Amino acid sequence: MEVIILKNATEVAERSARIVCDTVNKKPNTVLGLATGSTPVAMYKEMINANKEGKVSFKQMRTFNLDEYVGLDPSHHQSYRTFMNENLFNDIDIDIDNTQVPPGNLENPMEAGPYYEDLIAKAGGIDLQILGIGTNGHIGFNEPTSSLASRTRVKTLTETTVKDNSRFFKEGEFQPTLSITMGIKTILETKRVLLLATGKNKAKAIADAIEGPMAGRCPASALQMHEHTTFIIDEDAASQLEMKEYYKYVLGFQDNLIDKFGDSRGV
């Protein structure tokens, strides 16, 4: 596990986007796992800028999003398909047919999980997975007590998550309480993970994920078992880490090795 602590959210976005773009430049047909929510948006803007400046092409890249609300058509303005189109896909040179979001509008939502797992398998698995983290430690929509061996499935959202996400919905607007989400085991099978977090409201979840015991109460703690997980966080999100100074000390040596020999993790 690698922990990169940066000054602010801008540096988090720049560093994470650089890793994504470097990965795609090394392997143009990268299979990239994507996340929604407010934290990745700044990274997506950096990716868009890099693409427009000719520093990277996403033409051969394929993507799989972590989750989608149950009951929303892809064209709905609150769907995660719409979110991804508006915040990334419409502004880069990706083939939209190479982008996948879990189908939240199936007549039988229980069929969505096996269908999505099959798509991931046929793509050869995910090379690089982007994650955010909820204030309760969820990754994707794997809420506390989720099985660490879970696959893509329907998941009931906790009251905390519904409350946290209510800021995206207008008063009186339908807000789903069910989602389709990649499972924790699905995430652990990806070749490399980047988890992004900014702000003091994420500090406890980050501390539990990195330094706490691996437990269902903090789904992100399962990443302690992943071979190539990188946490990219700002000072506020790192504020409750007991070993914060150690992570900063280690980072200097890691960056020197990468500068000298390159970074082949997950590609």
C-alpha positions in Angstrom: 0.0 0.0 0.0 1.3 3.4 -1.0 0.1 6.6 0.7 0.7 9.9 -1.1 -0.1 13.0 1.0 -0.2 16.3 -1.0 -1.0 19.8 0.0 -4.4 20.3 -1.4 -7.1 19.0 -3.7 -5.5 20.6 -6.8 -2.3 18.6 -6.3 -4.4 15.4 -5.7 -6.1 15.9 -9.1 -2.9 16.7 -10.9 -1.0 13.7 -9.5 -3.8 11.2 -10.1 -4.5 12.4 -13.6 -0.8 12.1 -14.4 -0.8 8.5 -13.3 -3.9 7.7 -15.4 -2.4 9.4 -18.5 1.0 7.7 -18.0 -0.8 4.4 -17.8 -2.8 5.0 -21.0 0.3 6.2 -22.9 2.1 3.0 -21.9 -0.9 0.8 -22.8 -3.3 2.6 -25.2 -6.1 0.0 -24.8 -6.1 0.3 -21.0 -9.2 -0.8 -19.2 -9.9 1.9 -16.7 -12.4 1.7 -13.8 -14.0 5.0 -13.0 -15.8 6.6 -10.1 -18.4 9.3 -9.8 -18.9 11.9 -7.0 -17.3 15.2 -6.4 -13.7 14.1 -5.7 -12.8 12.6 -9.2 -14.2 15.6 -11.1 -11.0 17.7 -10.8 -9.0 14.7 -12.0 -11.3 14.4 -15.0 -10.7 18.0 -15.9 -7.0 17.4 -15.8 -7.4 14.4 -18.1 -9.5 16.5 -20.5 -6.8 19.2 -20.6 -4.1 16.6 -21.3 -6.1 15.1 -24.1 -6.8 18.5 -25.7 -3.1 19.4 -25.5 -2.2 16.2 -27.3 -0.4 14.7 -24.3 -2.6 11.5 -24.3 -5.2 9.8 -26.5 -8.1 7.8 -25.1 -9.3 6.5 -28.4 -8.5 2.8 -27.6 -9.2 3.0 -23.9 -12.2 1.1 -22.4 -13.9 2.1 -19.2 -16.2 0.5 -16.5 -17.9 2.7 -14.0 -18.2 1.5 -10.4 -21.9 2.0 -9.9 -25.3 3.3 -10.9 -28.6 4.1 -9.3 -31.4 1.6 -9.6 -34.5 3.0 -11.3 -32.8 5.7 -13.4 -32.7 5.6 -17.2 -29.2 6.4 -18.6 -30.6 9.6 -20.1 -31.9 10.8 -16.7 -30.0 14.0 -15.5 -29.1 12.3 -12.2 -27.8 9.1 -13.7 -24.1 8.3 -13.4 -24.1 7.7 -17.2 -25.1 11.3 -17.6 -22.6 12.4 -15.0 -19.7 10.6 -16.8 -20.8 12.0 -20.2 -20.9 15.5 -18.9 -17.7 15.4 -16.8 -15.5 13.3 -19.0 -16.6 11.3 -22.0 -18.1 14.2 -24.1 -14.8 16.1 -23.9 -12.2 13.5 -24.7 -11.5 11.4 -27.8 -12.9 8.1 -26.4 -15.3 5.9 -28.4 -18.5 6.1 -26.4 -19.2 2.5 -27.2 -16.1 1.6 -25.2 -17.6 3.1 -22.0 -19.7 1.0 -19.6 -21.9 1.9 -16.7 -23.9 -0.7 -14.7 -27.4 -0.9 -16.1 -29.7 0.6 -13.5 -32.8 0.5 -15.5 -33.2 -3.3 -16.1 -36.7 -4.7 -15.5 -35.0 -7.2 -13.1 -32.1 -5.3 -11.5 -30.8 -8.6 -10.0 -29.6 -9.5 -13.5 -27.3 -6.5 -13.7 -24.6 -7.9 -11.5 -23.8 -11.1 -13.5 -24.2 -9.2 -16.8 -21.6 -6.5 -15.7 -19.2 -9.1 -14.3 -19.3 -10.9 -17.7 -18.5 -7.7 -19.5 -15.5 -7.0 -17.3 -14.2 -10.6 -17.8 -14.6 -10.3 -21.5 -12.6 -7.1 -21.5 -9.7 -8.9 -19.7 -10.2 -7.3 -16.3 -9.6 -3.7 -15.1 -6.0 -2.4 -15.3 -6.5 0.7 -13.2 -9.4 1.4 -10.9 -10.2 4.9 -9.6 -12.0 5.1 -6.3 -13.4 7.7 -3.9 -14.3 7.0 -0.4 -17.5 7.7 1.6 -17.5 9.3 5.0 -18.6 5.9 6.3 -15.7 4.1 4.5 -17.7 2.9 1.5 -16.0 2.3 -1.9 -18.3 2.2 -4.9 -21.6 1.7 -3.1 -20.3 -1.1 -0.9 -21.7 0.1 2.4 -20.4 -1.0 5.8 -20.9 -4.7 6.5 -20.6 -5.5 2.8 -19.0 -8.9 2.2 -15.3 -8.6 1.3 -16.0 -11.4 -1.2 -18.9 -9.5 -2.9 -19.4 -9.2 -6.6 -21.4 -6.6 -8.7 -24.9 -6.6 -7.2 -27.8 -4.6 -6.0 -27.0 -2.7 -2.8 -29.2 -0.8 -0.4 -27.7 2.6 0.4 -27.3 3.6 4.1 -29.0 6.7 5.5 -25.6 8.3 5.7 -24.9 7.9 2.0 -28.4 9.0 1.1 -27.9 12.1 3.2 -24.4 12.8 1.8 -25.7 12.5 -1.8 -28.9 14.5 -1.2 -27.0 17.7 -2.1 -27.1 16.5 -5.7 -30.9 16.3 -5.8 -33.5 19.1 -5.7 -36.0 19.3 -3.0 -38.9 16.9 -3.8 -36.9 15.1 -6.5 -36.9 11.3 -6.5 -33.6 10.1 -4.9 -32.9 6.4 -5.3 -32.0 4.3 -2.3 -30.8 1.3 -4.3 -27.8 1.0 -6.5 -25.9 -1.5 -8.7 -22.3 -1.5 -7.5 -19.1 -3.4 -8.3 -18.3 -5.7 -5.4 -15.3 -5.5 -3.1 -13.9 -8.7 -4.6 -14.4 -7.2 -8.1 -12.4 -4.2 -7.0 -9.7 -6.3 -5.4 -9.2 -8.2 -8.7 -8.2 -5.0 -10.6 -4.5 -4.7 -11.3 -4.0 -1.3 -9.6 -6.2 1.0 -7.5 -6.0 4.7 -7.0 -8.1 6.0 -4.1 -8.6 9.7 -4.0 -9.7 11.7 -1.0 -9.8 15.3 0.0 -11.2 17.3 3.0 -11.4 16.8 6.7 -14.8 15.1 6.4 -12.9 12.1 4.9 -10.2 12.0 7.5 -11.7 9.3 9.8 -12.6 7.0 6.9 -9.1 7.4 5.5 -7.5 6.5 8.9 -9.8 3.5 9.3 -9.0 2.3 5.7 -5.2 2.6 6.0 -4.4 2.1 9.7 -7.5 0.4 11.1 -8.2 -3.3 11.2 -9.6 -4.8 8.0 -13.3 -5.1 8.7 -16.6 -5.0 7.0 -17.5 -1.8 9.0 -15.0 0.0 6.8 -15.2 -1.5 3.3 -12.2 0.5 2.1 -10.0 -1.3 4.6 -10.2 -4.3 2.3 -7.7 -2.5 0.1 -5.0 -3.5 2.6 -5.1 -6.8 0.8 -4.6 -5.4 -2.6 -1.1 -5.6 -4.0 -1.0 -2.3 -5.8 -3.2 0.3 -4.0 -2.2 4.0 -3.9 -4.0 6.4 -1.7 -3.7 10.0 -3.0 -5.0 12.4 -0.4 -4.6 15.9 0.8 -3.4 17.2 4.2 -6.9 17.5 5.5 -7.9 13.9 4.6 -4.6 12.7 6.2 -5.1 14.7 9.4 -6.1 11.6 11.5 -3.3 9.3 10.3 -1.0 8.3 13.1 1.9 7.5 10.7 1.5 10.5 8.5 5.1 11.7 8.7 6.3 8.1 7.9 4.3 8.1 4.7 5.8 11.4 3.7 9.3 10.1 4.4 8.7 6.9 2.4 7.2 8.9 -0.5 10.5 10.6 -1.2 12.3 7.3 -1.7 9.5 5.9 -3.8 9.5 9.0 -6.1 13.3 8.7 -6.6 12.9 5.0 -7.6 10.1 5.9 -10.1 12.1 8.7 -11.6 15.0 6.4 -12.1 13.4 3.2 -13.2 9.8 4.1 -14.1 6.5 2.9 -12.7 5.4 -0.5 -14.1 2.7 -1.2 -11.4 -0.6 -2.4 -12.8 0.3 -2.1 -16.5 
